[in-house]
Amino acid sequence: MNLRPILAAVAGVLLLFAGWRAYGGAGLAIVATGLVTWMLLWVTRMIHVLKKAADRPKGAACDGHDQLAGRPPLG
């Protein structure tokens, strides 16, 4: 089982709680804005990689997973 999504969700909740405890509603808003921005950047990167993978012929050596993992292209 992959624990990364669970740990990311727990970290997000802890950040939201820390923002709330430190600065109240303003801290909560700042942390929430940062988390939403991070998620949008991640989705944009994923869509870009998937578009690049869709432009390659079927069976090409480099797939989207390699690019998301930060590995250099094989082909």
Backbone as ProteinMPNN parsed JSONL, in Angstrom:
{"seq_chain_A": "MNLRPILAAVAGVLLLFAGWRAYGGAGLAIVATGLVTWMLLWVTRMIHVLKKAADRPKGAACDGHDQLAGRPPLG", "coords_chain_A": {"N_chain_A": [[0.835, -1.181, 0.0], [0.534, 2.191, -0.823], [1.703, 4.808, 1.015], [2.075, 7.492, 0.626], [-0.053, 9.313, -0.331], [-1.7, 9.334, 1.949], [0.012, 10.304, 3.94], [0.508, 12.841, 2.872], [-2.026, 14.008, 3.065], [-2.376, 13.999, 5.851], [-0.25, 15.66, 6.583], [-1.13, 18.036, 5.38], [-3.453, 18.582, 6.886], [-2.272, 18.921, 9.394], [-0.719, 21.202, 8.882], [-2.773, 23.043, 8.36], [-3.994, 23.085, 10.883], [-1.853, 24.075, 12.431], [-1.565, 26.611, 11.292], [-4.024, 27.717, 12.012], [-3.83, 27.668, 14.835], [-1.647, 29.372, 15.222], [-2.168, 31.875, 13.946], [-4.887, 32.219, 13.781], [-7.879, 32.785, 11.953], [-6.735, 34.108, 9.756], [-4.254, 32.834, 9.464], [-5.151, 30.279, 8.854], [-6.357, 30.799, 6.388], [-4.126, 31.589, 4.861], [-2.522, 29.247, 4.865], [-4.322, 27.456, 3.668], [-4.563, 28.651, 1.15], [-1.945, 28.33, 0.225], [-1.797, 25.502, 0.134], [-3.769, 24.901, -1.795], [-2.639, 26.178, -4.011], [-0.298, 24.642, -4.308], [-1.447, 22.15, -4.929], [-2.699, 22.782, -7.382], [-0.449, 23.395, -8.947], [0.76, 20.864, -8.985], [-1.189, 19.334, -10.347], [-1.178, 20.668, -12.812], [1.423, 20.111, -13.674], [1.234, 17.308, -13.898], [-0.704, 17.056, -15.941], [0.686, 18.235, -18.067], [2.82, 16.388, -18.397], [1.354, 14.117, -19.083], [0.23, 14.963, -21.492], [2.561, 15.177, -23.038], [3.286, 12.485, -23.053], [1.144, 11.443, -24.455], [1.614, 12.373, -26.99], [3.665, 10.836, -27.917], [4.599, 7.864, -29.755], [2.833, 4.734, -29.401], [4.219, 2.43, -27.153], [6.674, 3.606, -26.832], [9.921, 4.169, -25.373], [10.066, 5.956, -23.247], [7.879, 6.894, -20.76], [5.079, 8.547, -19.146], [5.304, 8.128, -16.391], [8.054, 7.94, -15.798], [8.832, 10.567, -16.252], [7.356, 11.974, -14.361], [8.536, 11.005, -12.082], [10.935, 12.256, -12.158], [13.018, 11.248, -13.58], [15.496, 11.075, -16.192], [14.619, 11.117, -19.727], [14.493, 8.024, -21.546], [14.574, 7.554, -24.255]], "CA_chain_A": [[0.0, 0.0, 0.0], [1.293, 3.424, -0.934], [1.332, 5.696, 2.116], [2.336, 8.892, 0.294], [-1.256, 10.156, -0.289], [-2.188, 9.445, 3.325], [0.923, 11.205, 4.645], [0.297, 14.195, 2.352], [-3.268, 14.512, 3.648], [-2.123, 14.256, 7.267], [0.596, 16.86, 6.649], [-1.979, 19.18, 5.07], [-4.31, 18.859, 8.043], [-1.418, 19.472, 10.451], [-0.393, 22.578, 8.506], [-3.973, 23.855, 8.586], [-4.153, 23.236, 12.33], [-0.799, 24.964, 12.912], [-1.921, 27.961, 10.866], [-5.153, 28.165, 12.835], [-3.359, 27.922, 16.201], [-0.675, 30.467, 15.263], [-2.68, 33.176, 13.491], [-6.345, 32.23, 13.699], [-8.484, 32.664, 10.628], [-5.788, 34.568, 8.73], [-3.291, 31.749, 9.264], [-5.862, 29.211, 8.16], [-6.528, 31.219, 4.998], [-2.824, 31.568, 4.189], [-2.129, 27.854, 4.67], [-5.24, 26.88, 2.678], [-4.178, 29.191, -0.153], [-0.708, 27.657, -0.165], [-2.092, 24.11, -0.221], [-4.492, 24.888, -3.078], [-1.661, 26.526, -5.04], [0.557, 23.472, -4.478], [-2.224, 21.129, -5.648], [-2.878, 23.216, -8.771], [0.833, 23.212, -9.629], [0.953, 19.43, -9.182], [-2.101, 18.894, -11.413], [-0.692, 21.234, -14.062], [2.594, 19.322, -14.075], [0.777, 15.992, -14.315], [-1.361, 17.188, -17.236], [1.742, 18.494, -19.045], [3.519, 15.127, -18.645], [0.445, 13.217, -19.793], [0.137, 15.438, -22.875], [3.792, 14.775, -23.711], [3.226, 11.036, -23.248], [0.134, 11.156, -25.472], [2.169, 12.705, -28.296], [4.647, 9.821, -28.31], [3.973, 6.65, -30.289], [2.574, 3.68, -28.435], [5.357, 1.549, -26.96], [7.923, 4.362, -26.737], [10.686, 3.783, -24.188], [9.846, 6.909, -22.17], [6.465, 7.108, -20.474], [4.797, 9.647, -18.228], [5.729, 7.815, -15.032], [9.459, 8.314, -15.668], [8.966, 12.021, -16.196], [6.829, 12.437, -13.073], [9.484, 10.616, -11.055], [12.115, 13.089, -12.286], [14.09, 10.53, -14.27], [15.698, 11.563, -17.568], [14.02, 10.253, -20.737], [15.336, 6.959, -22.046], [14.636, 7.515, -25.715]], "C_chain_A": [[0.88, 1.244, 0.0], [0.81, 4.414, 0.133], [1.491, 7.171, 1.783], [1.065, 9.75, 0.29], [-1.795, 10.364, 1.13], [-1.309, 10.42, 4.105], [0.757, 12.645, 4.166], [-0.972, 14.805, 2.949], [-3.081, 14.853, 5.126], [-1.27, 15.514, 7.431], [-0.215, 18.119, 6.35], [-2.863, 19.566, 6.233], [-3.487, 19.452, 9.182], [-1.012, 20.912, 10.149], [-1.581, 23.51, 8.724], [-4.178, 24.109, 10.077], [-3.114, 24.202, 12.894], [-1.082, 26.412, 12.505], [-3.043, 28.545, 11.69], [-4.682, 28.531, 14.244], [-2.452, 29.144, 16.271], [-1.314, 31.819, 14.97], [-4.197, 33.236, 13.348], [-6.832, 32.06, 12.268], [-7.557, 33.091, 9.509], [-4.754, 33.481, 8.43], [-3.901, 30.588, 8.515], [-6.025, 29.549, 6.682], [-5.209, 31.166, 4.228], [-2.388, 30.134, 3.896], [-3.023, 27.202, 3.619], [-4.894, 27.375, 1.281], [-2.906, 28.523, -0.657], [-0.943, 26.215, -0.589], [-2.817, 24.011, -1.56], [-3.538, 25.219, -4.225], [-0.757, 25.341, -5.333], [-0.186, 22.379, -5.258], [-2.424, 21.514, -7.109], [-1.576, 23.076, -9.564], [1.093, 21.743, -9.918], [0.071, 18.914, -10.323], [-1.639, 19.422, -12.761], [0.513, 20.456, -14.57], [2.178, 17.947, -14.582], [0.116, 16.05, -15.69], [-0.328, 17.416, -18.33], [2.479, 17.2, -19.4], [2.626, 14.168, -19.418], [0.246, 13.653, -21.24], [1.382, 15.056, -23.667], [3.784, 13.279, -23.997], [2.215, 10.673, -24.328], [0.657, 11.453, -26.874], [3.184, 11.682, -28.783], [3.924, 8.601, -28.867], [3.805, 5.588, -29.205], [3.783, 2.741, -28.357], [6.68, 2.284, -26.921], [8.606, 4.042, -25.407], [10.409, 4.704, -23.007], [8.348, 7.093, -21.97], [6.306, 8.212, -19.442], [5.284, 9.387, -16.822], [7.186, 8.212, -14.813], [9.621, 9.81, -15.519], [8.419, 12.558, -14.88], [7.803, 12.112, -11.94], [10.773, 11.424, -11.134], [13.285, 12.402, -12.958], [14.275, 11.104, -15.673], [15.059, 10.609, -18.574], [15.005, 9.214, -21.265], [15.554, 7.054, -23.557], [15.047, 8.757, -26.391]], "O_chain_A": [[1.856, 1.324, 0.745], [-0.357, 4.804, 0.142], [1.087, 8.024, 2.572], [1.09, 10.84, 0.862], [-2.285, 11.443, 1.463], [-1.818, 11.263, 4.844], [0.855, 13.575, 4.966], [-0.989, 15.985, 3.298], [-3.572, 15.88, 5.596], [-1.532, 16.337, 8.309], [-0.017, 19.152, 6.989], [-3.01, 20.75, 6.537], [-3.938, 20.374, 9.861], [-0.964, 21.749, 11.051], [-1.419, 24.629, 9.213], [-4.501, 25.226, 10.481], [-3.436, 25.047, 13.728], [-0.861, 27.333, 13.292], [-3.024, 29.728, 12.031], [-5.074, 29.563, 14.788], [-2.476, 29.877, 17.26], [-1.039, 32.8, 15.66], [-4.727, 34.223, 12.838], [-6.269, 31.295, 11.485], [-7.583, 32.507, 8.426], [-4.42, 33.241, 7.27], [-3.264, 29.984, 7.652], [-5.851, 28.685, 5.822], [-5.181, 30.744, 3.071], [-1.933, 29.841, 2.79], [-2.529, 26.468, 2.764], [-4.928, 26.6, 0.325], [-2.804, 28.187, -1.837], [-0.353, 25.753, -1.566], [-2.513, 23.134, -2.369], [-3.617, 24.611, -5.292], [-0.475, 25.06, -6.497], [0.39, 21.755, -6.149], [-2.328, 20.657, -7.988], [-1.603, 22.679, -10.729], [1.596, 21.407, -10.991], [0.532, 18.145, -11.167], [-1.701, 18.701, -13.757], [0.614, 20.173, -15.764], [2.71, 17.469, -15.584], [0.355, 15.175, -16.522], [-0.45, 16.848, -19.416], [2.735, 16.94, -20.576], [3.099, 13.476, -20.319], [0.107, 12.809, -22.125], [1.285, 14.657, -24.828], [4.226, 12.848, -25.062], [2.409, 9.692, -25.046], [0.196, 10.852, -27.844], [3.524, 11.675, -29.966], [2.78, 8.329, -28.502], [4.545, 5.559, -28.223], [4.305, 2.312, -29.385], [7.729, 1.642, -26.974], [7.942, 3.687, -24.433], [10.51, 4.265, -21.861], [7.629, 7.415, -22.917], [7.291, 8.744, -18.931], [5.645, 10.329, -16.117], [7.525, 8.759, -13.764], [10.457, 10.273, -14.743], [8.973, 13.513, -14.335], [7.889, 12.849, -10.958], [11.629, 11.291, -10.259], [14.411, 12.898, -12.919], [13.311, 11.569, -16.28], [14.963, 9.411, -18.306], [16.196, 9.489, -21.412], [16.609, 6.671, -24.063], [15.121, 8.797, -27.619]]}, "name": "protein", "num_of_chains": 1, "seq": "MNLRPILAAVAGVLLLFAGWRAYGGAGLAIVATGLVTWMLLWVTRMIHVLKKAADRPKGAACDGHDQLAGRPPLG"}
